[in-house]
Amino acid sequence: NWCCPRGRRVQSYKLGPTPPRLLTEEEFRLQGEVETRKALAELRSSCQSPEFSAWTTVSRIQSPKRFADFVGGASHVTPSEVSAHEQEFGLGRFYIDKQLFEEDDDDDEEDAISREVAIE
């Protein structure tokens, strides 16, 4: 029954849908960059449209000059924000976290050894 085409369709239907392929870290990063650029371009375009209420928006935001610069094509983040992000989430943070967790692991091993010695 499984060797005929109808049987194969039934068998694959019973197994359910195949799970989606997960992205690699590089694919995830690239997709994030592409989608962010696309969304920022759409936002700029929307802000430049005649229907956009600039005065209402400017009255609600903290940095009207920065917003105007963004609409004009400037970056949506400042160099200091980029630096702060890199410190918190960049590769440097990975190494700091790795060292912290390695130290925690070493402490756990030392605690286990001291408990064994105390029991004996």
Helices and strands as residue ranges (DSSP letters): H 5-15, H 25-48, H 54-60, H 64-71, H 79-89, H 91-119
